Amino acid sequence: LNASPEVARLAAGLGFQSRAPSGSTQNELILSFFFGLSTAFMISIGILLWLPEADPDTFSMCYFLSSMPVFRVVFSVLLVLWCLGFVVRTCDKADVNLMFILRIDPKCRVTSDWFFSRAAIL
């Protein structure tokens, strides 16, 4: 088997161990903040849908729900990014070599923080 040392490290499950900070409390605080912010936004949208209308004569449910597909698409992308970030973080914590299992290029440096930052930006 002719493989580079980096590929051998990834196959052994030692891929990002040397680069990951040991006490990442700052990253976890930022992660918790943005996850809470996303949850609060989703709860506020749910509350807006649940509240009764103020003036039933001028309120149109069809007009009100016409913008829901936009929220649905954004929420779907947001949910996928959060889930990908949690899966990658869980695999890193459990020492599962996700890069080798999924046959991702060893030069790719996408970590859970990348997914979390994209979800926070969205």
N, C-alpha and C positions, 0 to 999 in steps of 0.2 A: 504494500500500500504506500503510495507516494503522496504524502499530504504535507501541507505547510504546518508550522507550529501553531498558528492561530486556529486552523481547522481542528487540529488535535486537541487544543484547549477547549474549543466549543463542544467537541464530541465527548470530552470528559466532564462537561458540565461546569467548566470554570470560565465561561465566556466573559461576563461583565463583573465578576467578583472583585477584581482589583480596581475597577473604575468607580464602583458604587460607594457613596459615602456611608460610613458605618452608622452614624447617628443622624439620620435625615429628618430631624424634627421640623426644620424650616419647610421642607418640601411637604411634609405631612400636614402642617398647619395651613399652607396654601391650598393643598388638595381639599382639606376639610372645609375651608372657607368657600371655595368655588363650588364644591358639591352641595353645600348648604344653600348657596345662592341660587343654583339651578333648581334645587328642590323647592325653595321659596317661590320662585317664579312659576313653577308648575302648579303649586298649591294655589297661588293667587289667580291663575287662569281658571282653575277648577272652581274656586269660590265665585268668580265672576259669572261662570256658567250656571252655578247653582242658585244665585240670588234671583228673587223675583223682579219682574220689570217694574219700573217706577211709574210709567204712564202706558197702560195697555192699549190705548187708542193709537198712539204713534209708534209703538214698538212692533217690529217685524222680526220674527224668529229666523226666517229665511235670509233676510239681509244681515242679521247679526251673525249667523253661522257661515256666511259666505267666505269669511276669512279663515275659517278653521283649517282648511287643507294646508295653508302656509305654516300654521303652528304645528300641524301634524308632521309635516316633512322635517321641520327644524327639530322637533322633539325626537323623531326617529334617528336622525343623524347624531344628535346629542346623546341619545341612549346607546347607540352603537359605539361611539367614542369612549363613553364612560365604561361600558362593559369591556371593551378591548383593553383599556388601561387597567382595570381591576384584574383581568385575566393575566396580563403580562406581569403585574406586580405580584400576584399570587404565585405564579410560576417562578419568579425570581426569588421570592421568600422561601419557597419549598424546594429550591435547587433543581427545578425541572428545566432541562435544556430545550427551551421552546424554539430557539433558532435552528438547532439541529433537527428537531422533530419535524418542523414545518419546511425544512430545506431552504431556509432564507440565507441569502448571501452573508457570510461572516463579516463583511465590511459594512453592512447596514447597521447603523447605530441608533435605531428606533427603540426607545425604552418606554416604560409606562408614563414617565413624565411628558413625553412627546404627545401621547394620546390625551393626557389630562390637560395639558396646556391648550391643545386644539379645542377640547370640549369647553374649557373655561372661556376661550375667545368667542366661541359660538354663543 
